Amino acid sequence: MINNQSFAELVEKAKFSTRMNQGQLAVALGISPQYMSDLVKGRKQKSEEKYAKKLAELCGEEEPQTIDTKVAVPFFDDEIFTGGYLQGTGDNFSAYAHADVVRLPFLKVKDGDFAVQVHGRSMIDTEHPELSINDGAIVCLRPWRESFIEYGERYAIATRSGFTVKYIAESDREGYVKCVPANKEENFTPYYINESDITGIAKVTAIINLQIMV
């Protein structure tokens, strides 16, 4: 082990120097958060040296440390997002192993946070532009593990055929989730998703609207 430090001590040092949490460090090392947890708890001793060296490289121990005002979160494409991540516990190995990483400014993130890019105009809000989710925006999401839904909040709902980001309202149809678009000017209307078709739900925690110049 590097400088006779335990792997857990190296992780704590890396968390401080990189401003990443343990889950984000796992993504940076190319392993799942569960595997990282096993390393920290001493359950993967044969791999400790390998990932200790990677942590040291990540921290840049040969160079002065600077405060990083950005945090890294896994960036999933549509297939990974709908096909595995939300159906698991938030640490699906195959999802993390194939995820890219996106660095976002000044976000308070937790283990399990991830980002996806959304497309479409249904969540553009001309009445409240600060709440808009524009076509091509990057949204930061947190898997929703509660047994209740906070009505009036924005969630990403994954089904076997894809995912959508909408406001969730109290449903007047038993067994269905009511999805409400924000864009009223272009005739987007509420619709319902059968609860049995839903493979996962994540709450929107941040929005990065992009302006693409062509």
Secondary structure, DSSP 8 states (H G I E B T S, - for coil): -GGG--HHHHHHHHHHHH---HHHHHHHHTS-HHHHHHHHTTS-HHHHHHHHHHHHHHHTTTS------EEEEEE--HHHIIIIITTTTS--HHHHHT-EEEEEET----TT-EEEE---STT--SSSGGG---TT-EEEEEE--SSS--TTSEEEEEETTEEEEEEEE--SSTTEEEEE-S-TTTT---EEEEGGGEEEEEEEEEEE------
